Amino acid sequence: MNNLEFSSYLLIVSYIAGFLGALTGLGGGVVLVPALVLLFRVDIHYAMGASLISVIATSSGAAAAFIREGYTNLRIGMFLEVGAVLGAIVGAFVAALLNAHVIAVIFGVVLLASAYLSLRRNEETESDRPSHPWAMRFSMEGVRPTLTGPRHYRVHNVPAGLGLMGLAGTLSGLLGIGSGAVKVLAMDYAMRLPYKVATTTSNFIIGITAAASAGVYFTRGYVDPGLTMPVMLGVLVGSLTGARVLGGTKSHSLRIAFSLVILALGIEMVYNGVAAAV
């Protein structure tokens, strides 16, 4: 395979990753890193470096559209980002100390847990209890657009969401992803936000988290321009497409797509990580 063919295939795979990233709030990296490692045999550290740069592109490409459409909750995003950035810096330093197969197994386990928790969430059983005091103090409640008109939503378990966001940031730096899987779960499963609000706010957050850890990967030489450029372009275009599609997509369909994709990738990553260690 020559360089042109290699870059073309990278563009196609990256476009798909960006599309899914914008649609589900994953940020693309959760699909991109396994794809680069499993399909293109890229060293996982370089795959993570390229993924982090592409995650920033995904966030930039999709965030503006989501904010304009009224889905993204900026107050929640900026509050939770504090924990995510601190975790991302710690995770990036730890990643350099671990072997590739260990990272692969951790990655796979995180994906499997995310798929399970996402499928368990039942958005139809929302509670009418008041928002958490922190949510009311910082005016985190919001209104989201629906097919039947604007609908108000409450915000619960803010401390739990902040703690999970710190974990998400650590995984972002450790695994080279935007850790949208955990960020979506922090807002969806813990804080009980509507799914589209959780995914779009995750898209807003992931770029900042990725930027916090990308610098560490860059200084360690894990950002290869020849690999990163086509990946970033493909993810950016894919994320813009996904942002256009999101508004007309049902939350239940997004949840199923989210879970199936990361379930398959999680199984494959665990298998390859264990096989490499044996």
C-alpha positions as CSV (number, residue, x, y, z in Angstrom):
1,M,0.0,0.0,0.0
2,N,1.5,3.3,-1.1
3,N,1.2,6.6,0.9
4,L,-1.7,7.9,-1.2
5,E,-3.8,4.7,-0.7
6,F,-2.9,4.7,3.0
7,S,-4.0,8.3,3.4
8,S,-7.2,7.7,1.5
9,Y,-8.2,4.8,3.7
10,L,-7.4,6.9,6.7
11,L,-9.7,9.6,5.5
12,I,-12.6,7.2,5.0
13,V,-12.2,5.5,8.4
14,S,-11.7,8.9,10.1
15,Y,-14.8,10.3,8.5
16,I,-16.8,7.4,9.9
17,A,-15.2,7.9,13.3
18,G,-16.0,11.7,13.3
19,F,-19.6,11.1,12.2
20,L,-20.2,8.6,15.0
21,G,-18.3,10.8,17.4
22,A,-20.6,13.8,16.7
23,L,-23.7,11.7,16.7
24,T,-23.1,9.9,19.9
25,G,-20.9,12.4,21.9
26,L,-17.9,9.9,21.8
27,G,-15.6,12.4,20.1
28,G,-14.5,9.9,17.5
29,G,-11.4,8.8,19.4
30,V,-13.2,5.8,20.9
31,V,-13.7,4.5,17.4
32,L,-10.6,5.9,15.8
33,V,-7.9,4.4,18.2
34,P,-9.1,0.8,17.8
35,A,-9.5,1.3,14.1
36,L,-5.9,2.6,13.7
37,V,-4.5,-0.2,15.9
38,L,-6.6,-3.1,14.5
39,L,-6.9,-2.1,10.8
40,F,-3.8,-0.2,10.1
41,R,-1.4,-1.7,12.7
42,V,-0.4,1.7,14.0
43,D,1.4,1.7,17.3
44,I,-1.1,2.5,20.0
45,H,0.8,5.5,21.4
46,Y,0.9,7.2,17.9
47,A,-2.8,6.3,17.4
48,M,-3.6,8.0,20.6
49,G,-1.6,11.1,19.6
50,A,-3.4,11.4,16.3
51,S,-6.7,10.7,18.1
52,L,-6.3,13.5,20.5
53,I,-5.7,16.0,17.7
54,S,-8.7,14.7,15.8
55,V,-10.8,15.0,19.0
56,I,-10.1,18.7,19.1
57,A,-11.2,18.9,15.5
58,T,-14.4,17.0,16.2
59,S,-15.3,19.3,19.1
60,S,-14.6,22.4,17.1
61,G,-16.6,21.2,14.1
62,A,-19.7,20.0,16.0
63,A,-19.9,22.3,19.0
64,A,-20.8,25.5,17.2
65,A,-23.8,23.8,15.4
66,F,-25.0,22.1,18.7
67,I,-24.9,25.4,20.6
68,R,-26.7,27.2,17.8
69,E,-29.5,24.6,17.9
70,G,-29.9,24.9,21.6
71,Y,-28.8,21.4,22.8
72,T,-25.5,22.2,24.5
73,N,-25.6,23.3,28.2
74,L,-22.6,25.6,28.5
75,R,-22.8,26.1,32.2
76,I,-22.7,22.4,32.9
77,G,-19.9,21.9,30.4
78,M,-17.6,24.6,31.9
79,F,-18.2,23.4,35.4
80,L,-17.5,19.7,34.7
81,E,-14.5,20.6,32.6
82,V,-12.5,21.6,35.7
83,G,-12.4,17.9,36.8
84,A,-11.8,16.6,33.3
85,V,-8.7,18.8,32.6
86,L,-7.0,17.9,35.9
87,G,-7.6,14.2,35.2
88,A,-6.4,14.5,31.6
89,I,-3.0,15.9,32.6
90,V,-2.5,13.1,35.2
91,G,-3.6,10.4,32.6
92,A,-1.2,11.6,29.9
93,F,1.8,11.3,32.2
94,V,0.7,7.8,33.4
95,A,0.2,6.6,29.8
96,A,3.9,6.9,29.0
97,L,4.7,4.5,31.8
98,L,2.4,1.6,30.6
99,N,2.9,-1.0,27.9
100,A,0.7,-1.0,24.8
101,H,-1.1,-4.2,25.6
102,V,-2.0,-3.0,29.1
103,I,-3.5,0.2,27.7
104,A,-5.4,-1.9,25.1
105,V,-7.0,-4.0,27.9
106,I,-7.9,-1.0,30.0
107,F,-9.4,0.6,26.9
108,G,-11.5,-2.4,26.1
109,V,-12.8,-2.8,29.7
110,V,-13.8,0.9,29.7
111,L,-15.7,0.4,26.4
112,L,-17.5,-2.7,27.7
113,A,-18.6,-1.0,30.9
114,S,-19.8,2.0,29.0
115,A,-21.9,-0.1,26.7
116,Y,-23.5,-1.9,29.6
117,L,-24.4,1.2,31.6
118,S,-25.7,3.0,28.5
119,L,-28.1,0.2,27.7
120,R,-29.4,0.1,31.3
121,R,-30.4,3.8,31.3
122,N,-34.2,4.3,30.9
123,E,-34.9,7.9,30.0
124,E,-38.6,7.3,30.2
125,T,-38.4,6.9,34.0
126,E,-37.2,10.4,34.8
127,S,-37.9,11.6,38.3
128,D,-39.8,14.8,39.1
129,R,-37.6,15.5,42.1
130,P,-35.9,19.0,42.3
131,S,-32.5,19.6,40.9
132,H,-29.4,19.2,43.0
133,P,-28.6,22.3,45.1
134,W,-25.3,22.9,43.2
135,A,-27.3,22.8,39.9
136,M,-29.7,25.5,41.2
137,R,-26.9,27.6,42.7
138,F,-25.0,27.7,39.3
139,S,-28.2,27.9,37.2
140,M,-27.5,24.6,35.4
141,E,-31.1,23.7,34.5
142,G,-32.0,24.3,30.9
143,V,-34.4,24.0,28.1
144,R,-33.9,21.6,25.1
145,P,-35.6,21.6,21.7
146,T,-38.0,18.7,21.0
147,L,-40.3,17.8,18.1
148,T,-43.2,19.1,20.3
149,G,-41.5,22.3,21.3
150,P,-39.0,23.4,24.0
151,R,-38.9,21.2,27.1
152,H,-37.4,22.1,30.5
153,Y,-35.1,19.6,32.2
154,R,-33.5,19.3,35.7
155,V,-30.0,18.4,36.8
156,H,-29.2,15.8,39.5
157,N,-26.2,14.3,41.3
158,V,-23.8,17.1,40.3
159,P,-20.9,15.9,42.7
160,A,-21.1,12.4,41.2
161,G,-21.0,13.9,37.7
162,L,-17.9,15.9,38.6
163,G,-16.2,12.9,40.0
164,L,-16.9,10.8,36.9
165,M,-15.7,13.7,34.8
166,G,-12.4,13.6,36.6
167,L,-12.2,9.8,35.8
168,A,-13.1,10.7,32.2
169,G,-10.3,13.2,32.0
170,T,-7.8,10.6,33.3
171,L,-8.9,8.1,30.7
172,S,-8.7,10.8,28.0
173,G,-5.0,11.4,28.8
174,L,-4.3,7.7,29.4
175,L,-6.0,6.3,26.3
176,G,-5.7,9.2,23.9
177,I,-9.4,9.8,23.4
178,G,-11.9,12.5,24.3
179,S,-13.4,10.0,26.7
180,G,-16.8,11.0,25.5
181,A,-18.1,7.5,26.5
182,V,-17.6,8.3,30.2
183,K,-18.5,11.9,29.8
184,V,-21.8,11.1,28.3
185,L,-22.5,8.5,31.0
186,A,-21.5,11.1,33.7
187,M,-24.2,13.5,32.4
188,D,-26.7,10.9,31.2
189,Y,-26.5,8.2,33.8
190,A,-25.4,10.1,37.0
191,M,-26.8,13.6,36.4
192,R,-29.9,12.4,34.5
193,L,-29.7,14.8,31.6
194,P,-31.6,14.2,28.4
195,Y,-29.5,12.1,26.1
196,K,-29.1,14.7,23.4
197,V,-28.1,17.3,25.9
198,A,-25.5,14.9,27.3
199,T,-24.0,14.0,23.9
200,T,-23.8,17.6,22.7
201,T,-22.4,18.9,25.9
202,S,-19.9,16.1,25.8
203,N,-18.9,17.2,22.3
204,F,-18.3,20.7,23.6
205,I,-16.1,19.5,26.5
206,I,-14.0,16.9,24.8
207,G,-11.9,19.3,22.8
208,I,-10.7,21.1,25.9
209,T,-9.9,17.9,27.6
210,A,-8.0,16.6,24.6
211,A,-6.0,19.8,24.3
212,A,-4.9,19.4,28.0
213,S,-3.3,16.0,27.3
214,A,-2.3,16.5,23.6
215,G,0.7,18.7,24.7
216,V,2.1,15.8,26.7
217,Y,1.9,13.4,23.8
218,F,3.4,16.0,21.4
219,T,6.5,16.6,23.7
220,R,7.0,12.8,23.9
221,G,7.0,12.5,20.1
222,Y,3.8,10.6,19.7
223,V,2.2,13.0,17.2
224,D,3.1,12.0,13.6
225,P,2.1,14.7,11.1
226,G,1.8,12.1,8.2
227,L,-0.7,10.1,10.2
228,T,-2.4,13.0,12.0
229,M,-3.3,15.2,9.1
230,P,-5.6,12.8,7.1
231,V,-7.1,11.6,10.4
232,M,-7.9,15.1,11.5
233,L,-9.4,16.1,8.1
234,G,-11.6,13.0,8.0
235,V,-12.8,13.4,11.5
236,L,-13.6,17.1,11.1
237,V,-15.8,16.6,8.0
238,G,-17.4,13.6,9.6
239,S,-18.2,15.5,12.8
240,L,-19.9,18.3,10.7
241,T,-22.0,15.7,9.0
242,G,-23.0,14.1,12.3
243,A,-24.0,17.4,13.7
244,R,-26.5,18.0,10.9
245,V,-28.0,14.5,11.3
246,L,-28.4,14.6,15.1
247,G,-31.5,16.8,15.4
248,G,-33.7,14.4,13.5
249,T,-32.4,11.2,15.2
250,K,-34.3,9.5,18.0
251,S,-32.4,9.3,21.4
252,H,-33.2,5.6,21.7
253,S,-31.6,4.9,18.3
254,L,-28.5,6.9,19.3
255,R,-28.2,4.9,22.5
256,I,-28.4,1.5,20.7
257,A,-25.8,2.7,18.1
258,F,-23.6,4.0,20.9
259,S,-23.7,0.7,22.8
260,L,-23.3,-1.7,19.8
261,V,-20.3,0.2,18.4
262,I,-18.3,0.4,21.6
263,L,-19.3,-3.2,22.6
264,A,-17.8,-4.6,19.5
265,L,-14.7,-2.5,19.8
266,G,-14.3,-3.3,23.4
267,I,-14.3,-7.0,22.9
268,E,-11.8,-6.7,20.1
269,M,-9.4,-4.5,22.1
270,V,-9.5,-6.8,25.2
271,Y,-8.8,-9.8,23.0
272,N,-5.9,-8.2,21.2
273,G,-4.4,-6.8,24.5
274,V,-4.6,-10.2,26.2
275,A,-3.2,-12.0,23.2
276,A,-0.3,-9.6,23.0
277,A,0.5,-10.1,26.7
278,V,0.5,-13.9,26.5
